[in-house]
Amino acid sequence: MQQLLNNSAAAQHIGVAAATLKYWRSTGAQEIPFIKVGGRVVYASSALDKWLKQHTFKHTGEYKTGGSSHE
């Protein structure tokens, strides 16, 4: 069974403030998949892990410059 995390737990999982994760979700600044369950927003821990892996680099020259925010 897939582990689902609320906004606060998801933010802690990826190491950002809960407000940052909410901002990214509402603006699309970072494309982190989320699930809407009624009025609740939850994140699959596997999706968060995938996003982290996609944003893991060995040096600054590896990530794309322009078009996507890596803050």
C-alpha positions, 0 to 999 in steps of 0.5 A, a space after each residue: 500500500 502506498 504511503 500518503 503524506 499530508 502537506 506538512 509531512 510531505 514538506 518535511 520529507 523533501 526538506 522544505 517549509 510547508 508554505 513553500 510546498 503549498 506555494 509550489 503546488 498553487 503556482 506550478 513552480 515545481 511539478 510535484 504530483 499531488 492527490 486531491 481527496 475531498 478537500 484534502 491534499 496528499 502526496 504519495 511518498 514514492 512521487 516525492 522520492 522520484 521528484 527528489 531523485 530528479 533533482 539530485 545533481 553531482 555539480 551545478 553544471 548538471 541541472 538545466 539553466 532556464 525554464 525551470 526553477 531549482 530553488 
